[in-house]
Structure formats: structure tokens, C-alpha cells
Amino acid sequence: MRKLFVCLLAICLGISMNASAQTAYSKQKAKQSKKEYKQKVKKLNKEGWQVFGSSHTLEMSLLNHYEALEKDGVAEIVGYATSASKNIGKNKLIMTACTSYAQQTGSNIKGRIMEDMGSQLTTEELSEFEHFYSAYENNVKAEIRGELRQSYAIFRPTKVHGKDAYEFEAYYIVDEAAASRARIRAFQAAAKESAVAQKYADQVSKFIEEANFPEE
């Protein structure tokens, strides 16, 4: 009975200590998040950025963005653009965000293939895979576009070759489960034109499913 009591006491103490540690962690995280938020707002205001395409203030836009990033299984993707036209700049933002995602996921897959399969591939197969990477990235750009949800966008005046223009940044949220499905669709489309991708389809598709969007 005494041993049982000691065990139960140890379990209760462990739970209590774990709860205390979690509370301390949450408080510290909230403190750091608040500090990060204030620094970001101060930096953007100092650099002359304004909210683009929204009635929200810069402060509210950032708060909503950070709240969205707190959810599990999401990633942030950023688009950049410079243009004399706000409409053209808006269109460029989504294009550069998709291109950035495609290039980074393409590099990720190439790295996995070279690391895990490089020794078993012939010179001809390695060469053919280079063509596959290009096709895969192009398909990712097309597939991921529908999965990006713009969180907020900002702009500021600038000069391009001495002429007035605007600099833009847009921050997008993507659900990684949806992004994974988009990458698989891109692989399936690219593999139709690649014999080597079809030959190693099981391995490559597994790499693509497992890949996470690289942190910037």
C-alpha cells in the first residue's frame, strides 16, 4: 500500500510540475510574441510600409497573420514585386510566391533523390531527372496557386530607374496537407513525360509526400 501511495504521489507531482512548466512556457512564448510583434510593427512603419488592399490597419493585419500561423500544419510563403502599377504589382505577388514555393520544393526533392537514390541512378537517368525537376516545378507553380490564402499585403513608394514605382510584399498562408496534395498532382503530371520518374515513382512520390515547406 505504501509503495502504491508513493507511486501515485510521484505521478501527481509529475503532472503538477509538467503543468507548471507548460504554464511558464506559455507565458514566456506570449511575452516573446508580443515583443516580436512590436518590433515588426515598428520596423515596417519606420520603413514606410502601408497595408495594401485591405481596410485593416497594419497592426491588425499582423495580429491576424500571427494568429493564423499559430495553427498546426500551416506555413508562410512570401511574394515580392516591384511595379509602377498597383494592379500589376498585385498579380506579380502571387506569381513570385508560387515560384518561390516551387523552386524550394523542387530543390528539396532533388536533394532527397540525390541523397537516397543517387548511387543507383545511371548517368542517363540523372540527366533525365534534370528535365523532370523543371517540369515538376512548373506544375507545382500551377497547382499551389489555388492553395495559397493571402494573409496581408503591404506596399511603399520606391524608384525604378529614376521613375516612381511601388514595392510590394504579400504574406500567404498555406495548409501543408493541401500543399502536399498539390505537389503530388504536380508530380503525376510531370511524370507522364518522364520515363525515369515513372520507373522510380514509388520512391519519388514518397519524398514529395514527406516534404515540408522549407523555412526561410
Salt bridges, closest charged atoms under 4 A:
GLU47 OE2 - LYS43 NZ 3.02
GLU70 OE1 - LYS29 NZ 3.29
GLU76 OE2 - HIS65 NE2 2.64
ASP116 OD2 - ARG112 NH2 3.48
GLU125 OE2 - LYS199 NZ 2.80
GLU130 OE2 - LYS110 NZ 3.23
GLU143 OE1 - ARG185 NE 2.71
GLU147 OE2 - ARG185 NH2 3.44
ASP164 OD1 - LYS159 NZ 2.47
GLU167 OE1 - ARG156 NE 3.01
GLU176 OE1 - ARG183 NH1 3.17
GLU210 OE1 - ARG112 NH1 3.29
GLU210 OE2 - LYS206 NZ 2.53
